[in-house]
Every structure is written in structure tokens, then in C-alpha cells.
Amino acid sequence: MPKLLARVANPRECFEIVRNKSWPAFGTQFSKECWSSKDADKTYGKYGKSTSCINNMGHELANDVWIIVCKYFIFLDLIFM
């Protein structure tokens, strides 16, 4: 994902930024960096599966990828509460 959009407190904030742009997907690195682009859903796997994840989380040059299938973040509210 070519664009660093913002530093965020959590993936939910990244979701809000990307949803407001009507982009279909985003990635987080270190759980604090929000990455995306207008075609992120088609390009996120460009370099294949990463071996840079730490504890199953995106790290340097590795994204946790989120595909937006609806306009709400309800399913993740359970995780962040």
C-alpha cells in the first residue's frame, strides 16, 4: 500500500480515514501507521506473504490488511472494548 495516510492510535481510526475516502482497504504497520490507496484491495498482495510480522502483527514493511466490506466497524468493536 503506497500511501502512509496518518499515524493512528488504533486500526479503527485508520478505518475512519479510509472509509471517508471511499477506499476499499487499508493496512496498519506497528498498529499505529495507516496505509492505503484507492486500489489497495487489488494491490495489497503485490509482494506476497510477508515474513516480517512479529506476533502475527504487521511490522516494518508488513501490513495487517483490512478489507472494508461494509461502512461500519461494528465487528471490531468487540475486539477493542
Gaussian input, Z-matrix of N, CA and C with variables (Angstrom, degrees):
# hf/3-21g

backbone

0 1
 N
 C     1     B1
 C     2     B2     1     A1
 N     3     B3     2     A2     1     D1
 C     4     B4     3     A3     2     D2
 C     5     B5     4     A4     3     D3
 N     6     B6     5     A5     4     D4
 C     7     B7     6     A6     5     D5
 C     8     B8     7     A7     6     D6
 N     9     B9     8     A8     7     D7
 C    10    B10     9     A9     8     D8
 C    11    B11    10    A10     9     D9
 N    12    B12    11    A11    10    D10
 C    13    B13    12    A12    11    D11
 C    14    B14    13    A13    12    D12
 N    15    B15    14    A14    13    D13
 C    16    B16    15    A15    14    D14
 C    17    B17    16    A16    15    D15
 N    18    B18    17    A17    16    D16
 C    19    B19    18    A18    17    D17
 C    20    B20    19    A19    18    D18
 N    21    B21    20    A20    19    D19
 C    22    B22    21    A21    20    D20
 C    23    B23    22    A22    21    D21
 N    24    B24    23    A23    22    D22
 C    25    B25    24    A24    23    D23
 C    26    B26    25    A25    24    D24
 N    27    B27    26    A26    25    D25
 C    28    B28    27    A27    26    D26
 C    29    B29    28    A28    27    D27
 N    30    B30    29    A29    28    D28
 C    31    B31    30    A30    29    D29
 C    32    B32    31    A31    30    D30
 N    33    B33    32    A32    31    D31
 C    34    B34    33    A33    32    D32
 C    35    B35    34    A34    33    D33
 N    36    B36    35    A35    34    D34
 C    37    B37    36    A36    35    D35
 C    38    B38    37    A37    36    D36
 N    39    B39    38    A38    37    D37
 C    40    B40    39    A39    38    D38
 C    41    B41    40    A40    39    D39
 N    42    B42    41    A41    40    D40
 C    43    B43    42    A42    41    D41
 C    44    B44    43    A43    42    D42
 N    45    B45    44    A44    43    D43
 C    46    B46    45    A45    44    D44
 C    47    B47    46    A46    45    D45
 N    48    B48    47    A47    46    D46
 C    49    B49    48    A48    47    D47
 C    50    B50    49    A49    48    D48
 N    51    B51    50    A50    49    D49
 C    52    B52    51    A51    50    D50
 C    53    B53    52    A52    51    D51
 N    54    B54    53    A53    52    D52
 C    55    B55    54    A54    53    D53
 C    56    B56    55    A55    54    D54
 N    57    B57    56    A56    55    D55
 C    58    B58    57    A57    56    D56
 C    59    B59    58    A58    57    D57
 N    60    B60    59    A59    58    D58
 C    61    B61    60    A60    59    D59
 C    62    B62    61    A61    60    D60
 N    63    B63    62    A62    61    D61
 C    64    B64    63    A63    62    D62
 C    65    B65    64    A64    63    D63
 N    66    B66    65    A65    64    D64
 C    67    B67    66    A66    65    D65
 C    68    B68    67    A67    66    D66
 N    69    B69    68    A68    67    D67
 C    70    B70    69    A69    68    D68
 C    71    B71    70    A70    69    D69
 N    72    B72    71    A71    70    D70
 C    73    B73    72    A72    71    D71
 C    74    B74    73    A73    72    D72
 N    75    B75    74    A74    73    D73
 C    76    B76    75    A75    74    D74
 C    77    B77    76    A76    75    D75
 N    78    B78    77    A77    76    D76
 C    79    B79    78    A78    77    D77
 C    80    B80    79    A79    78    D78
 N    81    B81    80    A80    79    D79
 C    82    B82    81    A81    80    D80
 C    83    B83    82    A82    81    D81
 N    84    B84    83    A83    82    D82
 C    85    B85    84    A84    83    D83
 C    86    B86    85    A85    84    D84
 N    87    B87    86    A86    85    D85
 C    88    B88    87    A87    86    D86
 C    89    B89    88    A88    87    D87
 N    90    B90    89    A89    88    D88
 C    91    B91    90    A90    89    D89
 C    92    B92    91    A91    90    D90
 N    93    B93    92    A92    91    D91
 C    94    B94    93    A93    92    D92
 C    95    B95    94    A94    93    D93
 N    96    B96    95    A95    94    D94
 C    97    B97    96    A96    95    D95
 C    98    B98    97    A97    96    D96
 N    99    B99    98    A98    97    D97
 C   100   B100    99    A99    98    D98
 C   101   B101   100   A100    99    D99
 N   102   B102   101   A101   100   D100
 C   103   B103   102   A102   101   D101
 C   104   B104   103   A103   102   D102
 N   105   B105   104   A104   103   D103
 C   106   B106   105   A105   104   D104
 C   107   B107   106   A106   105   D105
 N   108   B108   107   A107   106   D106
 C   109   B109   108   A108   107   D107
 C   110   B110   109   A109   108   D108
 N   111   B111   110   A110   109   D109
 C   112   B112   111   A111   110   D110
 C   113   B113   112   A112   111   D111
 N   114   B114   113   A113   112   D112
 C   115   B115   114   A114   113   D113
 C   116   B116   115   A115   114   D114
 N   117   B117   116   A116   115   D115
 C   118   B118   117   A117   116   D116
 C   119   B119   118   A118   117   D117
 N   120   B120   119   A119   118   D118
 C   121   B121   120   A120   119   D119
 C   122   B122   121   A121   120   D120
 N   123   B123   122   A122   121   D121
 C   124   B124   123   A123   122   D122
 C   125   B125   124   A124   123   D123
 N   126   B126   125   A125   124   D124
 C   127   B127   126   A126   125   D125
 C   128   B128   127   A127   126   D126
 N   129   B129   128   A128   127   D127
 C   130   B130   129   A129   128   D128
 C   131   B131   130   A130   129   D129
 N   132   B132   131   A131   130   D130
 C   133   B133   132   A132   131   D131
 C   134   B134   133   A133   132   D132
 N   135   B135   134   A134   133   D133
 C   136   B136   135   A135   134   D134
 C   137   B137   136   A136   135   D135
 N   138   B138   137   A137   136   D136
 C   139   B139   138   A138   137   D137
 C   140   B140   139   A139   138   D138
 N   141   B141   140   A140   139   D139
 C   142   B142   141   A141   140   D140
 C   143   B143   142   A142   141   D141
 N   144   B144   143   A143   142   D142
 C   145   B145   144   A144   143   D143
 C   146   B146   145   A145   144   D144
 N   147   B147   146   A146   145   D145
 C   148   B148   147   A147   146   D146
 C   149   B149   148   A148   147   D147
 N   150   B150   149   A149   148   D148
 C   151   B151   150   A150   149   D149
 C   152   B152   151   A151   150   D150
 N   153   B153   152   A152   151   D151
 C   154   B154   153   A153   152   D152
 C   155   B155   154   A154   153   D153
 N   156   B156   155   A155   154   D154
 C   157   B157   156   A156   155   D155
 C   158   B158   157   A157   156   D156
 N   159   B159   158   A158   157   D157
 C   160   B160   159   A159   158   D158
 C   161   B161   160   A160   159   D159
 N   162   B162   161   A161   160   D160
 C   163   B163   162   A162   161   D161
 C   164   B164   163   A163   162   D162
 N   165   B165   164   A164   163   D163
 C   166   B166   165   A165   164   D164
 C   167   B167   166   A166   165   D165
 N   168   B168   167   A167   166   D166
 C   169   B169   168   A168   167   D167
 C   170   B170   169   A169   168   D168
 N   171   B171   170   A170   169   D169
 C   172   B172   171   A171   170   D170
 C   173   B173   172   A172   171   D171
 N   174   B174   173   A173   172   D172
 C   175   B175   174   A174   173   D173
 C   176   B176   175   A175   174   D174
 N   177   B177   176   A176   175   D175
 C   178   B178   177   A177   176   D176
 C   179   B179   178   A178   177   D177
 N   180   B180   179   A179   178   D178
 C   181   B181   180   A180   179   D179
 C   182   B182   181   A181   180   D180
 N   183   B183   182   A182   181   D181
 C   184   B184   183   A183   182   D182
 C   185   B185   184   A184   183   D183
 N   186   B186   185   A185   184   D184
 C   187   B187   186   A186   185   D185
 C   188   B188   187   A187   186   D186
 N   189   B189   188   A188   187   D187
 C   190   B190   189   A189   188   D188
 C   191   B191   190   A190   189   D189
 N   192   B192   191   A191   190   D190
 C   193   B193   192   A192   191   D191
 C   194   B194   193   A193   192   D192
 N   195   B195   194   A194   193   D193
 C   196   B196   195   A195   194   D194
 C   197   B197   196   A196   195   D195
 N   198   B198   197   A197   196   D196
 C   199   B199   198   A198   197   D197
 C   200   B200   199   A199   198   D198
 N   201   B201   200   A200   199   D199
 C   202   B202   201   A201   200   D200
 C   203   B203   202   A202   201   D201
 N   204   B204   203   A203   202   D202
 C   205   B205   204   A204   203   D203
 C   206   B206   205   A205   204   D204
 N   207   B207   206   A206   205   D205
 C   208   B208   207   A207   206   D206
 C   209   B209   208   A208   207   D207
 N   210   B210   209   A209   208   D208
 C   211   B211   210   A210   209   D209
 C   212   B212   211   A211   210   D210
 N   213   B213   212   A212   211   D211
 C   214   B214   213   A213   212   D212
 C   215   B215   214   A214   213   D213
 N   216   B216   215   A215   214   D214
 C   217   B217   216   A216   215   D215
 C   218   B218   217   A217   216   D216
 N   219   B219   218   A218   217   D217
 C   220   B220   219   A219   218   D218
 C   221   B221   220   A220   219   D219
 N   222   B222   221   A221   220   D220
 C   223   B223   222   A222   221   D221
 C   224   B224   223   A223   222   D222
 N   225   B225   224   A224   223   D223
 C   226   B226   225   A225   224   D224
 C   227   B227   226   A226   225   D225
 N   228   B228   227   A227   226   D226
 C   229   B229   228   A228   227   D227
 C   230   B230   229   A229   228   D228
 N   231   B231   230   A230   229   D229
 C   232   B232   231   A231   230   D230
 C   233   B233   232   A232   231   D231
 N   234   B234   233   A233   232   D232
 C   235   B235   234   A234   233   D233
 C   236   B236   235   A235   234   D234
 N   237   B237   236   A236   235   D235
 C   238   B238   237   A237   236   D236
 C   239   B239   238   A238   237   D237
 N   240   B240   239   A239   238   D238
 C   241   B241   240   A240   239   D239
 C   242   B242   241   A241   240   D240

   B1=1.4451
   B2=1.5252
   B3=1.3004
   B4=1.4566
   B5=1.5188
   B6=1.3310
   B7=1.4539
   B8=1.5180
   B9=1.3327
   B10=1.4615
   B11=1.5173
   B12=1.3225
   B13=1.4531
   B14=1.5110
   B15=1.3350
   B16=1.4647
   B17=1.5196
   B18=1.3018
   B19=1.4531
   B20=1.5249
   B21=1.3141
   B22=1.4635
   B23=1.5165
   B24=1.3251
   B25=1.4618
   B26=1.5238
   B27=1.3478
   B28=1.4661
   B29=1.5272
   B30=1.3332
   B31=1.4683
   B32=1.5246
   B33=1.3044
   B34=1.4698
   B35=1.5324
   B36=1.3251
   B37=1.4668
   B38=1.5260
   B39=1.3118
   B40=1.4603
   B41=1.5262
   B42=1.3147
   B43=1.4618
   B44=1.5216
   B45=1.3323
   B46=1.4654
   B47=1.5254
   B48=1.3106
   B49=1.4680
   B50=1.5226
   B51=1.3177
   B52=1.4623
   B53=1.5280
   B54=1.3077
   B55=1.4677
   B56=1.5211
   B57=1.3306
   B58=1.4647
   B59=1.5295
   B60=1.3137
   B61=1.4638
   B62=1.5294
   B63=1.3329
   B64=1.4728
   B65=1.5213
   B66=1.3172
   B67=1.4615
   B68=1.5233
   B69=1.3259
   B70=1.4694
   B71=1.5249
   B72=1.3309
   B73=1.4694
   B74=1.5207
   B75=1.3357
   B76=1.4569
   B77=1.5180
   B78=1.2985
   B79=1.4503
   B80=1.5132
   B81=1.3162
   B82=1.4610
   B83=1.5191
   B84=1.3086
   B85=1.4583
   B86=1.5206
   B87=1.3098
   B88=1.4653
   B89=1.5316
   B90=1.3368
   B91=1.4714
   B92=1.5197
   B93=1.3288
   B94=1.4636
   B95=1.5261
   B96=1.3253
   B97=1.4519
   B98=1.5280
   B99=1.3108
   B100=1.4684
   B101=1.5174
   B102=1.3255
   B103=1.4607
   B104=1.5165
   B105=1.3391
   B106=1.4606
   B107=1.5238
   B108=1.3117
   B109=1.4636
   B110=1.5192
   B111=1.3193
   B112=1.4635
   B113=1.5254
   B114=1.3231
   B115=1.4643
   B116=1.5328
   B117=1.3116
   B118=1.4669
   B119=1.5228
   B120=1.3254
   B121=1.4577
   B122=1.5210
   B123=1.3223
   B124=1.4614
   B125=1.5322
   B126=1.3362
   B127=1.4672
   B128=1.5285
   B129=1.3349
   B130=1.4625
   B131=1.5205
   B132=1.3059
   B133=1.4638
   B134=1.5202
   B135=1.3147
   B136=1.4652
   B137=1.5289
   B138=1.3272
   B139=1.4641
   B140=1.5256
   B141=1.3282
   B142=1.4525
   B143=1.5183
   B144=1.3039
   B145=1.4576
   B146=1.5220
   B147=1.3180
   B148=1.4652
   B149=1.5265
   B150=1.3047
   B151=1.4668
   B152=1.5250
   B153=1.3389
   B154=1.4656
   B155=1.5231
   B156=1.3133
   B157=1.4628
   B158=1.5259
   B159=1.3099
   B160=1.4677
   B161=1.5238
   B162=1.3200
   B163=1.4689
   B164=1.5293
   B165=1.3279
   B166=1.4644
   B167=1.5264
   B168=1.3243
   B169=1.4544
   B170=1.5148
   B171=1.3524
   B172=1.4511
   B173=1.5218
   B174=1.2887
   B175=1.4598
   B176=1.5150
   B177=1.2944
   B178=1.4568
   B179=1.5273
   B180=1.3207
   B181=1.4665
   B182=1.5330
   B183=1.3193
   B184=1.4685
   B185=1.5262
   B186=1.3083
   B187=1.4699
   B188=1.5163
   B189=1.3320
   B190=1.4563
   B191=1.5195
   B192=1.3059
   B193=1.4655
   B194=1.5216
   B195=1.3178
   B196=1.4557
   B197=1.5208
   B198=1.3190
   B199=1.4595
   B200=1.5275
   B201=1.3065
   B202=1.4608
   B203=1.5239
   B204=1.3274
   B205=1.4588
   B206=1.5271
   B207=1.3087
   B208=1.4573
   B209=1.5219
   B210=1.3053
   B211=1.4597
   B212=1.5198
   B213=1.3152
   B214=1.4539
   B215=1.5229
   B216=1.3011
   B217=1.4581
   B218=1.5236
   B219=1.3077
   B220=1.4587
   B221=1.5279
   B222=1.3251
   B223=1.4599
   B224=1.5183
   B225=1.3148
   B226=1.4564
   B227=1.5243
   B228=1.3403
   B229=1.4527
   B230=1.5246
   B231=1.3149
   B232=1.4580
   B233=1.5269
   B234=1.3171
   B235=1.4571
   B236=1.5195
   B237=1.3191
   B238=1.4537
   B239=1.5170
   B240=1.3222
   B241=1.4695
   B242=1.5044
   A1=107.63
   A2=115.28
   A3=118.92
   A4=117.43
   A5=120.47
   A6=119.95
   A7=112.57
   A8=115.76
   A9=120.60
   A10=106.03
   A11=116.83
   A12=121.30
   A13=113.07
   A14=116.58
   A15=119.23
   A16=110.28
   A17=114.75
   A18=121.69
   A19=105.07
   A20=116.92
   A21=121.65
   A22=110.45
   A23=115.52
   A24=120.58
   A25=111.64
   A26=116.00
   A27=120.19
   A28=109.19
   A29=117.97
   A30=120.80
   A31=114.26
   A32=117.40
   A33=119.94
   A34=110.64
   A35=117.69
   A36=120.74
   A37=110.71
   A38=116.77
   A39=121.22
   A40=109.69
   A41=116.71
   A42=121.60
   A43=110.76
   A44=117.43
   A45=121.24
   A46=111.00
   A47=116.99
   A48=121.33
   A49=110.50
   A50=116.27
   A51=121.49
   A52=110.96
   A53=117.29
   A54=120.61
   A55=110.82
   A56=117.28
   A57=120.57
   A58=112.33
   A59=117.38
   A60=121.78
   A61=111.47
   A62=116.68
   A63=123.51
   A64=111.91
   A65=116.69
   A66=121.28
   A67=108.67
   A68=118.79
   A69=121.88
   A70=116.98
   A71=118.13
   A72=119.02
   A73=109.43
   A74=114.95
   A75=119.97
   A76=109.53
   A77=115.23
   A78=120.90
   A79=109.52
   A80=116.01
   A81=120.19
   A82=108.61
   A83=114.79
   A84=121.85
   A85=106.94
   A86=116.35
   A87=122.25
   A88=111.32
   A89=118.48
   A90=125.05
   A91=112.83
   A92=118.43
   A93=121.41
   A94=113.48
   A95=118.01
   A96=120.98
   A97=108.97
   A98=115.99
   A99=122.43
   A100=109.07
   A101=116.48
   A102=123.34
   A103=109.69
   A104=116.71
   A105=119.95
   A106=110.13
   A107=114.66
   A108=123.68
   A109=107.09
   A110=116.75
   A111=119.21
   A112=112.98
   A113=117.65
   A114=120.74
   A115=112.29
   A116=116.09
   A117=121.06
   A118=113.27
   A119=117.79
   A120=120.28
   A121=112.68
   A122=117.02
   A123=120.89
   A124=112.78
   A125=116.82
   A126=119.41
   A127=115.04
   A128=117.88
   A129=118.58
   A130=113.28
   A131=118.77
   A132=121.36
   A133=114.36
   A134=116.42
   A135=121.89
   A136=113.67
   A137=117.38
   A138=120.84
   A139=113.18
   A140=116.70
   A141=120.66
   A142=112.78
   A143=115.24
   A144=121.74
   A145=110.05
   A146=115.61
   A147=120.54
   A148=111.70
   A149=114.84
   A150=120.85
   A151=109.81
   A152=117.07
   A153=122.03
   A154=113.99
   A155=118.29
   A156=120.16
   A157=110.32
   A158=115.27
   A159=121.58
   A160=107.17
   A161=116.33
   A162=121.77
   A163=111.21
   A164=115.85
   A165=122.81
   A166=113.67
   A167=117.24
   A168=120.99
   A169=109.95
   A170=114.80
   A171=120.26
   A172=111.27
   A173=115.57
   A174=122.57
   A175=106.18
   A176=118.81
   A177=121.17
   A178=110.64
   A179=115.95
   A180=123.83
   A181=113.16
   A182=116.87
   A183=121.83
   A184=108.63
   A185=116.41
   A186=121.78
   A187=112.31
   A188=116.15
   A189=120.83
   A190=103.19
   A191=118.23
   A192=121.26
   A193=109.86
   A194=114.92
   A195=122.86
   A196=107.86
   A197=117.76
   A198=123.12
   A199=107.19
   A200=116.97
   A201=120.89
   A202=108.40
   A203=115.71
   A204=120.75
   A205=111.53
   A206=116.42
   A207=122.03
   A208=107.04
   A209=117.18
   A210=119.09
   A211=112.90
   A212=117.22
   A213=120.38
   A214=110.31
   A215=115.63
   A216=122.29
   A217=110.83
   A218=117.45
   A219=122.79
   A220=112.08
   A221=117.62
   A222=119.91
   A223=112.86
   A224=118.60
   A225=119.97
   A226=112.83
   A227=117.63
   A228=119.38
   A229=110.87
   A230=116.72
   A231=120.62
   A232=111.38
   A233=116.47
   A234=120.59
   A235=112.04
   A236=117.50
   A237=120.80
   A238=114.42
   A239=118.31
   A240=119.47
   A241=111.56
   D1=116.90
   D2=-167.34
   D3=-78.03
   D4=-13.81
   D5=-173.51
   D6=-116.81
   D7=121.14
   D8=169.65
   D9=-81.19
   D10=111.92
   D11=-175.81
   D12=-86.73
   D13=-37.59
   D14=-174.85
   D15=-171.65
   D16=163.77
   D17=166.72
   D18=-96.75
   D19=130.25
   D20=-172.86
   D21=-127.57
   D22=163.02
   D23=178.21
   D24=-80.69
   D25=-26.57
   D26=-178.00
   D27=-164.28
   D28=168.49
   D29=-179.66
   D30=-60.77
   D31=-27.13
   D32=178.92
   D33=-60.69
   D34=-40.83
   D35=178.07
   D36=-63.20
   D37=-39.86
   D38=177.64
   D39=-63.37
   D40=-44.03
   D41=176.79
   D42=-53.62
   D43=-45.62
   D44=-178.63
   D45=-62.67
   D46=-43.22
   D47=179.31
   D48=-61.62
   D49=-48.40
   D50=-176.36
   D51=-70.55
   D52=-40.28
   D53=177.65
   D54=-60.29
   D55=-40.22
   D56=179.21
   D57=-65.12
   D58=-22.45
   D59=175.80
   D60=-89.26
   D61=-6.91
   D62=-175.58
   D63=62.28
   D64=31.38
   D65=175.69
   D66=-87.97
   D67=151.68
   D68=-169.07
   D69=-87.32
   D70=-11.61
   D71=-174.68
   D72=-160.38
   D73=163.25
   D74=175.38
   D75=-152.31
   D76=166.15
   D77=176.36
   D78=-132.70
   D79=151.31
   D80=173.79
   D81=-121.40
   D82=141.16
   D83=172.67
   D84=-116.99
   D85=136.73
   D86=-178.74
   D87=59.75
   D88=14.92
   D89=-175.50
   D90=61.26
   D91=7.49
   D92=-175.72
   D93=-126.50
   D94=-14.31
   D95=-179.85
   D96=-106.33
   D97=130.64
   D98=-177.90
   D99=-104.42
   D100=116.88
   D101=-178.76
   D102=-119.00
   D103=143.13
   D104=175.71
   D105=-171.04
   D106=179.54
   D107=172.65
   D108=-165.36
   D109=168.75
   D110=-177.38
   D111=-65.88
   D112=-19.15
   D113=178.25
   D114=-120.14
   D115=28.49
   D116=-176.78
   D117=-58.20
   D118=-31.25
   D119=179.49
   D120=-67.04
   D121=-20.21
   D122=179.82
   D123=-100.40
   D124=-17.80
   D125=-173.09
   D126=-113.68
   D127=-6.73
   D128=-173.81
   D129=-60.72
   D130=-27.63
   D131=-178.17
   D132=-96.50
   D133=14.43
   D134=-174.33
   D135=-50.89
   D136=-38.55
   D137=-176.45
   D138=-103.28
   D139=10.33
   D140=178.77
   D141=81.23
   D142=-175.22
   D143=-178.67
   D144=-69.47
   D145=136.26
   D146=-177.55
   D147=-82.93
   D148=150.02
   D149=171.57
   D150=-108.91
   D151=10.52
   D152=-176.09
   D153=-96.71
   D154=0.88
   D155=-179.76
   D156=-68.10
   D157=147.75
   D158=176.14
   D159=-124.28
   D160=125.50
   D161=-176.01
   D162=53.93
   D163=41.87
   D164=178.89
   D165=61.04
   D166=25.84
   D167=178.75
   D168=-125.06
   D169=148.30
   D170=177.35
   D171=-57.13
   D172=141.93
   D173=-178.15
   D174=-137.54
   D175=-157.13
   D176=-179.77
   D177=-57.64
   D178=125.15
   D179=-178.97
   D180=60.69
   D181=23.95
   D182=177.34
   D183=-140.37
   D184=124.92
   D185=-178.24
   D186=-104.23
   D187=142.69
   D188=158.46
   D189=-80.42
   D190=122.98
   D191=-174.67
   D192=-101.76
   D193=135.21
   D194=179.48
   D195=-124.44
   D196=121.94
   D197=176.07
   D198=-99.26
   D199=126.66
   D200=-178.45
   D201=-86.94
   D202=115.01
   D203=-178.70
   D204=-106.99
   D205=-7.99
   D206=174.16
   D207=-150.51
   D208=178.15
   D209=-176.73
   D210=-95.67
   D211=9.74
   D212=-177.09
   D213=-122.58
   D214=156.49
   D215=-176.51
   D216=-109.14
   D217=25.39
   D218=-172.78
   D219=-58.42
   D220=-44.41
   D221=-175.81
   D222=-61.76
   D223=-26.09
   D224=179.40
   D225=-90.19
   D226=-13.59
   D227=176.66
   D228=-55.71
   D229=-34.74
   D230=-179.39
   D231=-64.95
   D232=-32.79
   D233=-179.22
   D234=-76.32
   D235=-37.39
   D236=-173.14
   D237=-91.49
   D238=-3.92
   D239=179.90
   D240=-77.25

